[in-house]
Amino acid sequence: MFWQIIHILDILLWLFMAASAVYVLFFALASILWKKRESSLTQYLTNKVVSMRKKEYYSYLVLYPAYNEDRVIINSVQTFIAQYYPYDSFHVAVISDHMQPDTNEKLAALPITLLQPVFEKSSKAKAMQYAMQQIKEEYDYVIVMDADNVVNPDFLQKLNESCAHGYKAIQCHRCAKNSNNDVAVLDGVSEEINNTIFRKAHNRLGLSSALIGSGMCFDYKLFKENVFKLSSVGEDKELEAHLLLQKVFIKYEPDIHVFDEKVSNKDNFQKQRLRWMTAQIQSLFMQIPNMPYAIKTGNFDYINKTIQQALIPRSMLVVGAFIVSIFITGFSLAFSLSWYIKWWCLFLAICISLYLAIPKQLRSHTVFGKILSVPVLVWKMVVNIPKIKRKNTDFIHTTHDK
């Protein structure tokens, strides 16, 4: 009886982890094996519309919510205002929260709008809401950046071409701008895996891309209608849920790059993952009540997004499967091969998924040589689990290394 109970628990744990592994494997394969093709007529009409509107320059409001970001904000803003784009067709606004007077003085000297709110409790959502209240001018689109984000001079030109196709929500390709140590490299690789699975592969199957918090572009009126609904620590996930509930398609643009500073030490990694894990749990519980309506209306994008929030984080999944495989192997050698074979198959499937999801240019001995750092980082995530509070709205800030 005792061994039967243990076996049942073993199977239940395997099924729980296998559900996340199958999801990741399916979209990893989709990213390389299948691409949704448009008909010749659709391609012709799309190109015709774009060519007719090619000379139209949309106007953009660029928001930089900046909480205690004195080290990086000046360079980011200076880089952005050097765009190869009509100067009167975009405007940068920095929401300066708890930044030094010297930083604000330098920002004020730039051709931007500097907003300096005083929040009792700071958050990115509050900063964006404040900006939309204070800025009275109308624009075609809103772009949301992080304080450390930098872009190429042709960023707006490329984005304008994408907007000409009529997309109301666009997620640009956020990628690493630093690789100064093992943590930063692995953080960058992790982001590219997410880009492949949750953005590139989803669009290939006709599903919406996931948002990532920065490098995001939205129709101005759509953004203004939804930004005031945000209240959680995961404003990007919450905004994504609102858009998908309205059946707004989110386009991923892999060739429009936004360079993002990756965390370079384990403490910052732990704080960042705590914010992400908290946001994931909050989003899951916020989205579940809308599932009956989504099922009734056939909103598969919303259903898929809710399932996505229930997945085990990829790094925890691969390390967890490996540890359990070792344990079960040693434990079950005296019993049945089936006890541990299924675990090693699961571990292999996860490894294949992650390998396929890593862009080819990152599949190098250099990257895989840093894999020994993964267990330590996963442990940091495990330690975070008891700290997750489903109703917590406190802002968890990740500082930039000097």
RAFENUR-V782451 format. One line per field, one symbol per residue. phi: phi as a letter, one per 40 degrees, with the letter a starting at -180 (. if undefined). psi: psi as a letter, one per 20 degrees, with the letter a starting at -180 (. if undefined). burial: + if it has 24 or more other ideal C-beta (glycine too) atoms within 12 Angstrom, else -. Layout:
phi = ???
psi = ???
burial = ???
This chain:
phi = .ccccccccccccccccccccccccdcccccbbabcbcccccccccccccccbdccbccbbbbbcbbfbccbccccccccccccadccbaacbbccbgbcdccccccccccbbbbbcbbcbcacccccccccccccccbcbbbbbccccbbcccdccccccccccgcbabbcccbcbaacadcccccccdccccdcccbdcccccgcccccbhagbbbddcccccbccccaccbcccccdccccccgccbcbbccbcbcbcccbacccdccccccccccccccdcccdcccdcccccgccdccccccdccccddcccccccccccccccccbdcbbcccbccccccccccccdcccccddcbcbccccccccccdccccdccccdcccbcbcbccbcbcccc
psi = gghggggghggggghghhghgggggghghhhihpppqqrhgggghghggghhjhipoqqppopnpoollhhhhgggghggikqmqphjjqppppnookqqhhghghhhiqmrpopmroqgoqqhghghggghhhohqqrhqpppqqhipqrqhjghgghhhghiijpippornprpiqliagggghgggghhghgggifghghhjjqqqqrjhrkqpqpghgghhhhiipirimhghgggggghhjkppoppnijoqopppqqjqhghgggghggghghggggghhhghiggggghjknhgggghgghiiqpqghhgggghgghggghghhjhieqhhgighghhggghgggghghipqhiimrhggiijhiighghhhhhghhgiipohjpjqpopoqpq.
burial = ---------+--++--++-+++++++++-++-------------------------+++++++++++-++-++++++-+++-+-+----++++++++++---++--+--+-++++++----+++++++++++--+---++++++++++++++--+++++++++++-+++++++++++-+--++++++++++++++++++++++++-++++++++++++++-+++-++-++++++++++++++++++-+++++++-+++++++++++-++++++++++++++++++++--++--+----+-+++++++++-++++++++++++-++--+---+------++-+++-++-+++-+++++++--+----+--++-++--++-+++-+---+----+-++++++--
